[in-house]
Amino acid sequence: MASMRTFFNSVLATLLFAFSTLAMAVTPTPQLPIPPAPSLPNVASYVLMDSQTGQIIAAKVPDLRRAPASLTKLMTAYLTYQAIADGSLHLQESIPVSDAAWKTGGSRMFLQPRLPVTVDQLLHGLLIDSGNDAAVALAEAIGGSQEAFVTLMNHAAAKLQLHSTRYSNVDGLPDDNLYTTAYDVAVLSRHLIQQYPQVLQITKLKSYTYNKITQRSWNPVLFRDPSVDGLKTGLTDASGHCIDATAERNGRRLIAVEMGAPSWSSGTDAIEALLNYGYRFYENQELAVAGKQVGVASHSDWSPMQVPVTVAEPLIVTIPRGHATDLQTHLLWDPKVQAPFTKGTVLGQLQVTLDGKVVRSVPVLASTAVSKASWLGQLWHRVRSAI
């Protein structure tokens, strides 16, 4: 019996593992000729991102490090909403105004030391008025000091994988050690919108009144495009005119970031060109819903030998309009996975390609628990597979 076992193991030693992929339904749309992305020679860098998938539709030197100016306040807002979510801060909580906040230079919401201000008002003043005083007040409320808050900002940047971003202050005033990229701004904006969508209820407003002073939003795209509802702008001599805008048209949200434009007008033109390009020539296709079977994994050492696999999250891709039928899917096995394993174990990746390029990859999960097959079971599986 031992010799027979050795024989079969040597002849059929190749461990059989196969993924069969189920056909995925796509919605055909008319195919359009896809022109190149806007060149936008007047801006230093830009990124156009689909908010749902995180895919980059178009970019120009997206990793170019630039002074962010008041785009810095996006992270100040992100950490404020995070503090509200974890209960350490409350929207209607009254925040004391320190002398440091009161005397902060640059754009302001005009805080005064003895005038009450809530977290909600500070967020409005931060994002609409671009108030440096609001940024300082929030930083002190959350971090205890501006220096401590900057540490929190850099920690959050690392956690969000903003690899080309460094913060040295809370408001974006000029500093050689303060920099970011158009790509990192888009990534941060996506996290902010997805985790705290209520931010758009503030950034869509065209003006805000505090202390009997009404100020117009700094975001010029709000006044030209009704589909735009955020997010932030920045301007210093070093940064040039920077705009981080997001729009929603027909239920689809895009994020467009331009950095280094020579004027608000040219920056707005650039944002509109990017948004129009993304909505005109690109679309999202849902290939699978969460929990849907997308294939079958098979291994001679498993019991059962064949296991349906599912995706844990919706599989949605951003592609050139009309190219859905050109998509190809590939299920790739992780060879380190061995039985036994539980339901929900990641067995590999479902990879989507278009014209040979990877568009997106998502984990695939075992839909049932699997034990290790007995020796006889393994032998039977291998013999049956070889026939």
Beta strands, then each sheet from edge to edge (+ up, - down):
strand 1: 17-21
strand 2: 45-50
strand 3: 56-60
strand 4: 207-210
strand 5: 213-216
strand 6: 228-236
strand 7: 240-249
strand 8: 252-261
strand 9: 282-288
strand 10: 293-299
strand 11: 302-303
strand 12: 306-311
strand 13: 315-320
strand 14: 327-333
strand 15: 346-354
strand 16: 357-366
strand 17: 371-372
sheet 1: 1+ 10- 12+ 16- 15+ 14-
sheet 2: 3+ 2- 8+ 7- 6+
sheet 3: 4+ 5-
sheet 4: 9+ 13-
sheet 5: 11+ 17-
end
